[in-house]
Amino acid sequence: MTYLLWSLPALIVIAAIASGRVNTTVAAILGLAAALAVALGAAPAPFDGGQLGQALTRGLWIGAIITPYILGGLLFWHMAAQHPAGKAAGADGPGDTLARRRRLYFACFLVGPFAEAATGFGVGMLGTVLLIRPLKLQPRETMVFALLSQTLIPWGAMGSGTLLASAYARVPASQLALYSLVPVALLTALWMALYWRTAARAGLRAAASEHWREAGWMTVSLAALAAATALLGPETALLAAYGPLIVARFLLDRRPGRAQLQAAAGGALPYIVMIAWLVATRLLPGLNHALSAPADFRPYADLPGWQPLLHAGSWLIAGALALAALRRQPQVLAAQARAAWTTGRHAVYSVFLFAMMAEALAGAGISQAYADGLFSSLRDWTVLITPVLAGAFGILANSGNAPNSLFMPSQLSLALQAGLNVPAAAALLHVSGTSLGIFSPVRMSIAAGLAHGRGQERAVYAGLLPYALAACGVLLCLALVLALSGSPG
């Protein structure tokens, strides 16, 4: 009964979204209210109002760190698209179905993951939606395509989540990322099926030969990602692997003449400069130190800090301001700032609310007690429910950091005691908590805002449900193989 009570906030969120009567923001408010009541009334240890206040403040801090990514990303992408070259690059429109289909793949599985790897926090969805907006798809399909840009999250935000997971698992980051490629590749087959089905529903059907071409590109992309991960580590692997692939795919699909190439380069220049700068701030030690030294606010040792000159959101906002100044478009900047807030406000609300909900449950000791109780009860076979648990926590928290911090120490102990492959066990937990985040209400809210699909979340979730269940099935099968491979003693 206690475990059911502890699950109540999550169950309320799920029920609210499934009802179709409320949006993600209202569902998050209901979940937070339930979390507050459960934390104060059913915590496994004494938990008073002062401690609750501290937990909620931690959630507010997390929200404040993430919000500039959302609003800054929206503002920058919209400002960059205002230039005539940028509009031409976005609207020079593939006319025939095959060209439109190839642009769709390019946006979902190359540009989106690349942008997500450079900045993280859902920014990849912005790039994807910007590229496919000229296709004039329905909001429901656009939301799905935006979410498909989030399928390589273990390499998102310069691999920061994988680096944290490797620290918890006591496994080298490159090794953990390489092991993670196995479940990621299997899940990719499901995401490709979702892409094919959604594209067909959107009127972008293709012959079997095009399906094979897309599968071939995906295979090459994952192989390049594996090689780059082995050589460079997870921080820059996706950027190094996908950068050349994006250029090659653009040249093959569009076969631009000199004038077209110059126009495309002009339209893409703000994005190229921004991504190159963000990559440089992370890869060049001297520059990184120079930007991080002046200001580094870390009120909580175990949470991300705010370094204003190193925060990608700061540079996205600065980039938008610079574009407005260079083009002498202050009125456009004001209009796009209002548009960015209109589009992104529900995503911002969701980030704050879910972060406070997660921190309240964690601060009350409920999350840890839930994990410890399950590991204690199921012991060696806990590995079989790891994917479901990690996925559920990752979906609600919109981050793999929560399940990694909760379950990875126990998963590591279990793997050692049962004679399991430690990197494989750690990778299974990590991928479950990160890759299933594609179904997070926070990401869904961002996708709905970008696609102008507010109110259609329930319908999109209904379409995603079979793929979510299939993804859990794939991860459970991997967990079974892992459990049967153990050799205690």
Solvent accessible surface area in square Angstrom, and as a share of the most:
residue,aa,sasa,rsa
1,M,183,0.82
2,T,67,0.39
3,Y,89,0.34
4,L,100,0.50
5,L,70,0.35
6,W,24,0.08
7,S,23,0.15
8,L,68,0.34
9,P,0,0.00
10,A,23,0.18
11,L,80,0.40
12,I,52,0.26
13,V,1,0.01
14,I,103,0.53
15,A,62,0.48
16,A,11,0.08
17,I,18,0.09
18,A,58,0.45
19,S,45,0.29
20,G,38,0.37
21,R,213,0.78
22,V,49,0.28
23,N,40,0.20
24,T,1,0.01
25,T,12,0.07
26,V,57,0.32
27,A,0,0.00
28,A,0,0.00
29,I,87,0.44
30,L,79,0.39
31,G,0,0.00
32,L,21,0.11
33,A,57,0.44
34,A,12,0.09
35,A,0,0.00
36,L,48,0.24
37,A,66,0.51
38,V,8,0.04
39,A,0,0.00
40,L,91,0.45
41,G,68,0.66
42,A,21,0.16
43,A,25,0.19
44,P,68,0.42
45,A,57,0.45
46,P,130,0.82
47,F,24,0.10
48,D,83,0.43
49,G,50,0.48
50,G,51,0.49
51,Q,81,0.36
52,L,18,0.09
53,G,33,0.31
54,Q,122,0.54
55,A,4,0.03
56,L,41,0.20
57,T,66,0.39
58,R,53,0.19
59,G,0,0.00
60,L,82,0.41
61,W,48,0.17
62,I,36,0.18
63,G,0,0.00
64,A,50,0.39
65,I,11,0.06
66,I,25,0.13
67,T,21,0.12
68,P,30,0.19
69,Y,18,0.07
70,I,8,0.04
71,L,41,0.20
72,G,0,0.00
73,G,0,0.00
74,L,3,0.01
75,L,19,0.09
76,F,7,0.03
77,W,20,0.07
78,H,27,0.12
79,M,0,0.00
80,A,0,0.00
81,A,19,0.15
82,Q,46,0.20
83,H,70,0.31
84,P,100,0.63
85,A,23,0.18
86,G,8,0.08
87,K,107,0.46
88,A,48,0.37
89,A,28,0.21
90,G,17,0.17
91,A,71,0.55
92,D,73,0.38
93,G,37,0.35
94,P,21,0.13
95,G,69,0.66
96,D,87,0.45
97,T,62,0.36
98,L,78,0.39
99,A,34,0.26
100,R,57,0.21
101,R,1,0.00
102,R,56,0.21
103,R,14,0.05
104,L,0,0.00
105,Y,1,0.00
106,F,27,0.11
107,A,0,0.00
108,C,0,0.00
109,F,6,0.02
110,L,0,0.00
111,V,25,0.14
112,G,0,0.00
113,P,3,0.02
114,F,31,0.13
115,A,3,0.02
116,E,5,0.02
117,A,2,0.01
118,A,1,0.01
119,T,6,0.03
120,G,1,0.01
121,F,71,0.29
122,G,3,0.03
123,V,3,0.02
124,G,0,0.00
125,M,0,0.00
126,L,10,0.05
127,G,0,0.00
128,T,0,0.00
129,V,3,0.02
130,L,33,0.16
131,L,39,0.19
132,I,1,0.01
133,R,100,0.36
134,P,37,0.23
135,L,3,0.02
136,K,173,0.73
137,L,26,0.13
138,Q,123,0.55
139,P,36,0.23
140,R,101,0.37
141,E,12,0.05
142,T,13,0.07
143,M,0,0.00
144,V,5,0.03
145,F,0,0.00
146,A,0,0.00
147,L,1,0.00
148,L,0,0.00
149,S,1,0.01
150,Q,0,0.00
151,T,7,0.04
152,L,13,0.06
153,I,27,0.14
154,P,3,0.02
155,W,1,0.00
156,G,8,0.08
157,A,23,0.18
158,M,13,0.06
159,G,0,0.00
160,S,60,0.39
161,G,21,0.20
162,T,0,0.00
163,L,67,0.33
164,L,67,0.33
165,A,0,0.00
166,S,12,0.07
167,A,61,0.48
168,Y,64,0.24
169,A,0,0.00
170,R,184,0.67
171,V,10,0.06
172,P,89,0.56
173,A,23,0.18
174,S,38,0.24
175,Q,68,0.30
176,L,0,0.00
177,A,1,0.00
178,L,62,0.31
179,Y,74,0.28
180,S,0,0.00
181,L,17,0.08
182,V,87,0.50
183,P,7,0.04
184,V,2,0.01
185,A,43,0.33
186,L,82,0.41
187,L,1,0.00
188,T,9,0.05
189,A,67,0.52
190,L,33,0.17
191,W,2,0.01
192,M,9,0.04
193,A,40,0.31
194,L,3,0.02
195,Y,0,0.00
196,W,66,0.23
197,R,119,0.44
198,T,0,0.00
199,A,0,0.00
200,A,24,0.19
201,R,110,0.40
202,A,26,0.20
203,G,52,0.50
204,L,3,0.01
205,R,172,0.63
206,A,30,0.23
207,A,68,0.53
208,A,70,0.54
209,S,83,0.53
210,E,8,0.04
211,H,56,0.25
212,W,192,0.68
213,R,63,0.23
214,E,0,0.00
215,A,31,0.24
216,G,33,0.32
217,W,33,0.11
218,M,16,0.07
219,T,91,0.53
220,V,81,0.47
221,S,1,0.01
222,L,23,0.12
223,A,60,0.46
224,A,32,0.25
225,L,0,0.00
226,A,31,0.24
227,A,54,0.42
228,A,11,0.09
229,T,0,0.00
230,A,61,0.48
231,L,150,0.75
232,L,98,0.49
233,G,7,0.06
234,P,2,0.01
235,E,63,0.28
236,T,16,0.09
237,A,0,0.00
238,L,3,0.02
239,L,16,0.08
240,A,46,0.36
241,A,9,0.07
242,Y,0,0.00
243,G,20,0.19
244,P,85,0.54
245,L,24,0.12
246,I,31,0.16
247,V,88,0.50
248,A,40,0.31
249,R,0,0.00
250,F,42,0.17
251,L,79,0.39
252,L,82,0.41
253,D,37,0.19
254,R,86,0.32
255,R,181,0.66
256,P,28,0.17
257,G,39,0.38
258,R,195,0.71
259,A,78,0.60
260,Q,111,0.49
261,L,78,0.39
262,Q,108,0.48
263,A,46,0.36
264,A,23,0.18
265,A,54,0.42
266,G,32,0.30
267,G,3,0.03
268,A,34,0.26
269,L,101,0.50
270,P,20,0.13
271,Y,29,0.11
272,I,98,0.50
273,V,86,0.50
274,M,18,0.08
275,I,29,0.14
276,A,56,0.44
277,W,85,0.30
278,L,1,0.00
279,V,28,0.16
280,A,24,0.18
281,T,1,0.00
282,R,66,0.24
283,L,83,0.41
284,L,97,0.48
285,P,110,0.69
286,G,56,0.54
287,L,45,0.23
288,N,42,0.22
289,H,127,0.57
290,A,59,0.46
291,L,22,0.11
292,S,18,0.12
293,A,64,0.49
294,P,90,0.56
295,A,26,0.20
296,D,66,0.34
297,F,103,0.43
298,R,132,0.48
299,P,77,0.48
300,Y,49,0.19
301,A,115,0.89
302,D,103,0.53
303,L,21,0.11
304,P,71,0.45
305,G,15,0.14
306,W,92,0.32
307,Q,32,0.14
308,P,28,0.17
309,L,76,0.38
310,L,24,0.12
311,H,12,0.06
312,A,0,0.00
313,G,0,0.00
314,S,33,0.22
315,W,59,0.21
316,L,3,0.02
317,I,65,0.33
318,A,40,0.31
319,G,11,0.11
320,A,0,0.00
321,L,92,0.46
322,A,48,0.38
323,L,20,0.10
324,A,5,0.04
325,A,74,0.57
326,L,144,0.72
327,R,49,0.18
328,R,209,0.76
329,Q,44,0.19
330,P,85,0.53
331,Q,139,0.62
332,V,43,0.25
333,L,35,0.17
334,A,45,0.35
335,A,42,0.33
336,Q,31,0.14
337,A,44,0.34
338,R,158,0.58
339,A,37,0.29
340,A,4,0.03
341,W,108,0.38
342,T,81,0.47
343,T,21,0.12
344,G,2,0.02
345,R,77,0.28
346,H,31,0.14
347,A,1,0.00
348,V,8,0.05
349,Y,81,0.31
350,S,0,0.00
351,V,6,0.04
352,F,49,0.20
353,L,25,0.12
354,F,4,0.02
355,A,11,0.09
356,M,26,0.12
357,M,6,0.02
358,A,34,0.26
359,E,21,0.10
360,A,0,0.00
361,L,24,0.12
362,A,50,0.39
363,G,45,0.43
364,A,4,0.03
365,G,25,0.24
366,I,5,0.03
367,S,10,0.06
368,Q,75,0.33
369,A,25,0.19
370,Y,44,0.17
371,A,0,0.00
372,D,66,0.34
373,G,16,0.15
374,L,37,0.18
375,F,24,0.10
376,S,78,0.50
377,S,88,0.56
378,L,75,0.37
379,R,163,0.59
380,D,65,0.34
381,W,130,0.46
382,T,0,0.00
383,V,0,0.00
384,L,46,0.23
385,I,51,0.26
386,T,3,0.02
387,P,0,0.00
388,V,67,0.38
389,L,21,0.10
390,A,0,0.00
391,G,1,0.01
392,A,47,0.37
393,F,43,0.18
394,G,0,0.00
395,I,41,0.21
396,L,36,0.18
397,A,27,0.21
398,N,30,0.15
399,S,40,0.26
400,G,8,0.08
401,N,61,0.31
402,A,26,0.21
403,P,0,0.00
404,N,1,0.01
405,S,45,0.29
406,L,19,0.09
407,F,2,0.01
408,M,1,0.00
409,P,67,0.42
410,S,27,0.17
411,Q,2,0.01
412,L,31,0.15
413,S,53,0.34
414,L,12,0.06
415,A,1,0.00
416,L,118,0.59
417,Q,128,0.57
418,A,8,0.06
419,G,34,0.33
420,L,15,0.07
421,N,67,0.34
422,V,30,0.17
423,P,21,0.13
424,A,27,0.21
425,A,1,0.01
426,A,4,0.03
427,A,2,0.01
428,L,7,0.03
429,L,0,0.00
430,H,0,0.00
431,V,0,0.00
432,S,0,0.00
433,G,1,0.01
434,T,7,0.04
435,S,1,0.01
436,L,4,0.02
437,G,1,0.01
438,I,1,0.00
439,F,10,0.04
440,S,0,0.00
441,P,5,0.03
442,V,3,0.01
443,R,18,0.07
444,M,0,0.00
445,S,0,0.00
446,I,12,0.06
447,A,0,0.00
448,A,0,0.00
449,G,8,0.07
450,L,5,0.02
451,A,8,0.06
452,H,135,0.60
453,G,1,0.01
454,R,79,0.29
455,G,60,0.58
456,Q,56,0.25
457,E,9,0.04
458,R,131,0.48
459,A,34,0.26
460,V,3,0.02
461,Y,42,0.16
462,A,67,0.52
463,G,25,0.24
464,L,3,0.01
465,L,100,0.50
466,P,79,0.50
467,Y,27,0.10
468,A,20,0.16
469,L,113,0.56
470,A,38,0.29
471,A,0,0.00
472,C,33,0.20
473,G,30,0.28
474,V,36,0.21
475,L,0,0.00
476,L,65,0.33
477,C,82,0.49
478,L,40,0.20
479,A,0,0.00
480,L,80,0.40
481,V,98,0.57
482,L,15,0.07
483,A,19,0.15
484,L,122,0.61
485,S,69,0.45
486,G,22,0.21
487,S,76,0.49
488,P,97,0.61
489,G,121,1.17
